[in-house]
Amino acid sequence: MPSRKHETLYPAPVVGVDEAGRGPLAGPVVAAAVVLPPRGVPRGIDDSKKLSAAERHRLHDRLRACAVVGVGMVEPDEIDRLNIYWATMKAMTLAVEAVAAALGADPGHVLVDGNRLPRWTYPATPIVGGDGQALCIAAASIVAKHTRDTIMIAHAESYPHYDWHSNKGYSCPAHLRALREHGPSPLHRRSFAPVAQAELPLVG
């Protein structure tokens, strides 16, 4: 289970950062940044992938009520311009900037899930598998995942062919079949191979 031991190594406020949506064929990439309160942290915070949608929803709402939270988002057209790596770095930067604005000060330190850091001036440490180790990163993973899933479920109402209610824009047989039958939507990432291939004319 993630703990707060990493936070104790650095000056406060310590910000945890994680992202959701690097791999999908459609929708934004979303990053969240979270500063947990000294006390009163909701129980059950864990890597978002280990939680049910209902658990993520409950914890998201409780974190919004007790923590300092920032969200950064990069839409598909910008993902296509930047590529997914740099789009993710931008989303993380926007999330931390939102937290800094809410705090009225720069973070004391930023803990980032993964092995790469954005090009920023904040003191920061990457942690591979950080969402399973550092509580603030796990909290960020919950906010990022719930936020993105909510967005994709809302978009599913406008684009029912792609079954985003269930796949959230990730590649799966039903999504790929809909791409072949209906072509890409405005929310698809055209730089991603399955989407680009769906736009090619049929030969024969």
C-alpha positions as CSV (number, residue, x, y, z in Angstrom):
1,M,0.0,0.0,0.0
2,P,1.2,3.5,-0.7
3,S,2.4,5.6,2.3
4,R,3.5,9.1,3.2
5,K,7.2,8.1,3.8
6,H,8.3,9.7,0.6
7,E,6.7,13.0,1.6
8,T,8.7,13.1,4.8
9,L,12.0,13.3,2.8
10,Y,11.2,16.7,1.2
11,P,10.1,20.2,2.3
12,A,6.4,20.9,2.3
13,P,4.2,21.2,0.5
14,V,4.9,18.0,-1.4
15,V,2.8,17.5,-4.6
16,G,2.0,14.1,-6.0
17,V,1.5,13.9,-9.8
18,D,0.1,11.2,-12.1
19,E,-1.6,11.0,-15.4
20,A,-4.3,9.0,-17.1
21,G,-4.9,8.5,-20.8
22,R,-1.5,8.0,-22.5
23,G,-2.6,4.9,-24.4
24,P,-6.2,5.5,-25.6
25,L,-7.1,6.2,-29.2
26,A,-9.5,9.0,-28.3
27,G,-9.9,11.7,-25.8
28,P,-7.6,13.9,-23.8
29,V,-4.6,13.0,-21.7
30,V,-5.3,14.2,-18.1
31,A,-2.8,14.8,-15.3
32,A,-3.6,15.5,-11.6
33,A,-1.5,17.1,-8.9
34,V,-2.5,16.7,-5.2
35,V,-1.2,18.0,-1.9
36,L,-2.7,16.0,0.9
37,P,-3.7,17.6,4.2
38,P,-1.6,16.8,7.3
39,R,-4.5,14.9,8.8
40,G,-7.9,13.6,7.7
41,V,-6.7,11.8,4.6
42,P,-9.4,9.5,3.2
43,R,-8.9,5.9,3.9
44,G,-8.5,3.5,1.0
45,I,-6.3,5.6,-1.3
46,D,-4.3,3.3,-3.6
47,D,-3.1,3.0,-7.2
48,S,-6.2,3.8,-9.2
49,K,-5.8,0.7,-11.3
50,K,-6.5,-1.4,-8.2
51,L,-9.8,0.3,-7.3
52,S,-13.2,0.0,-8.7
53,A,-14.9,2.8,-10.5
54,A,-17.2,3.3,-7.5
55,E,-14.2,3.5,-5.1
56,R,-12.4,6.0,-7.4
57,H,-15.6,8.1,-7.5
58,R,-15.9,8.1,-3.7
59,L,-12.3,8.9,-3.1
60,H,-12.2,11.5,-5.9
61,D,-15.0,13.5,-4.2
62,R,-13.4,13.2,-0.7
63,L,-10.0,14.3,-2.1
64,R,-11.6,17.3,-3.7
65,A,-13.1,18.2,-0.4
66,C,-9.9,17.9,1.8
67,A,-6.8,18.2,-0.5
68,V,-5.4,20.9,-2.8
69,V,-6.0,19.5,-6.3
70,G,-4.9,20.7,-9.7
71,V,-5.8,19.1,-13.1
72,G,-4.1,19.6,-16.4
73,M,-5.5,18.4,-19.7
74,V,-4.3,18.2,-23.3
75,E,-6.9,17.6,-26.0
76,P,-6.5,15.2,-29.0
77,D,-5.6,17.8,-31.6
78,E,-2.7,19.0,-29.4
79,I,-1.6,15.5,-28.7
80,D,-1.3,15.0,-32.5
81,R,0.8,18.2,-32.8
82,L,3.1,17.5,-29.8
83,N,3.1,13.7,-29.6
84,I,1.8,11.9,-26.6
85,Y,5.0,12.1,-24.6
86,W,5.2,15.9,-24.7
87,A,1.4,16.2,-24.3
88,T,1.7,14.3,-21.1
89,M,4.5,16.5,-19.9
90,K,2.4,19.5,-20.6
91,A,-0.6,18.1,-18.8
92,M,1.5,17.5,-15.7
93,T,2.9,21.0,-15.9
94,L,-0.5,22.5,-16.1
95,A,-1.7,20.4,-13.1
96,V,1.2,21.5,-10.9
97,E,0.8,25.1,-12.0
98,A,-2.9,24.9,-10.9
99,V,-1.8,23.6,-7.5
100,A,0.8,26.3,-7.1
101,A,-1.8,28.9,-8.0
102,A,-4.2,27.5,-5.4
103,L,-1.4,27.4,-2.8
104,G,-0.2,30.9,-3.7
105,A,3.4,29.5,-3.7
106,D,5.5,27.0,-5.5
107,P,5.6,23.4,-4.2
108,G,8.4,22.4,-1.8
109,H,8.9,19.3,-3.9
110,V,7.0,17.3,-6.6
111,L,6.8,13.5,-6.7
112,V,6.0,12.2,-10.2
113,D,4.9,8.7,-11.2
114,G,7.3,7.3,-13.8
115,N,10.9,7.8,-14.8
116,R,10.7,11.2,-16.6
117,L,10.1,14.7,-15.5
118,P,8.7,17.7,-17.4
119,R,11.0,20.6,-18.2
120,W,10.1,22.8,-15.2
121,T,11.9,24.6,-12.5
122,Y,10.2,22.8,-9.6
123,P,12.4,20.5,-7.4
124,A,11.1,17.1,-8.3
125,T,11.7,13.3,-8.1
126,P,10.4,10.7,-10.5
127,I,9.3,7.4,-8.8
128,V,8.8,4.3,-11.0
129,G,5.6,2.7,-9.8
130,G,5.0,5.8,-7.6
131,D,1.2,5.3,-7.6
132,G,1.8,2.1,-5.5
133,Q,4.4,3.7,-3.2
134,A,3.6,7.4,-2.5
135,L,0.2,8.3,-1.1
136,C,0.1,11.7,-2.8
137,I,0.8,10.1,-6.2
138,A,-1.8,7.5,-5.6
139,A,-4.3,10.3,-4.8
140,A,-3.3,12.0,-8.0
141,S,-3.8,8.8,-10.0
142,I,-7.4,8.5,-8.6
143,V,-8.2,12.1,-9.5
144,A,-6.7,11.8,-13.0
145,K,-8.4,8.5,-13.8
146,H,-11.8,9.5,-12.5
147,T,-11.7,12.9,-14.2
148,R,-10.8,11.3,-17.6
149,D,-13.3,8.5,-17.3
150,T,-16.0,11.0,-16.6
151,I,-15.1,13.0,-19.6
152,M,-15.2,10.0,-21.9
153,I,-18.5,8.8,-20.5
154,A,-20.0,12.2,-21.3
155,H,-18.6,12.1,-24.8
156,A,-20.0,8.7,-25.3
157,E,-23.5,10.3,-25.5
158,S,-22.5,12.1,-28.6
159,Y,-20.5,9.3,-30.2
160,P,-22.3,6.1,-29.2
161,H,-20.7,3.9,-32.0
162,Y,-17.4,3.6,-30.1
163,D,-18.7,2.2,-26.8
164,W,-16.7,4.8,-24.8
165,H,-19.0,4.0,-21.8
166,S,-17.0,0.8,-21.4
167,N,-13.7,1.3,-23.0
168,K,-13.0,5.0,-22.2
169,G,-11.3,5.4,-25.6
170,Y,-8.8,2.5,-25.2
171,S,-8.3,0.1,-28.0
172,C,-10.6,-3.0,-27.9
173,P,-12.3,-5.1,-30.5
174,A,-15.6,-3.1,-30.4
175,H,-13.8,0.3,-30.6
176,L,-11.6,-0.9,-33.5
177,R,-14.6,-2.3,-35.3
178,A,-16.4,1.0,-35.0
179,L,-13.4,2.9,-36.3
180,R,-13.4,0.7,-39.4
181,E,-17.1,1.1,-39.9
182,H,-17.7,4.7,-39.0
183,G,-14.2,6.3,-39.3
184,P,-12.6,8.5,-36.6
185,S,-14.6,11.1,-34.6
186,P,-13.3,14.6,-33.8
187,L,-12.0,13.2,-30.5
188,H,-9.8,10.5,-32.0
189,R,-6.0,10.9,-32.0
190,R,-5.1,10.8,-35.7
191,S,-1.4,10.4,-35.0
192,F,-2.1,7.0,-33.4
193,A,-1.7,4.1,-35.9
194,P,-5.1,2.4,-35.6
195,V,-6.9,5.7,-36.1
196,A,-4.6,6.7,-39.1
197,Q,-5.2,3.3,-40.6
198,A,-9.0,3.7,-40.3
199,E,-8.8,6.8,-42.4
200,L,-7.0,5.0,-45.3
201,P,-9.2,4.2,-48.3
202,L,-10.1,0.6,-48.9
203,V,-8.2,-1.0,-51.8
204,G,-9.6,-3.8,-53.9
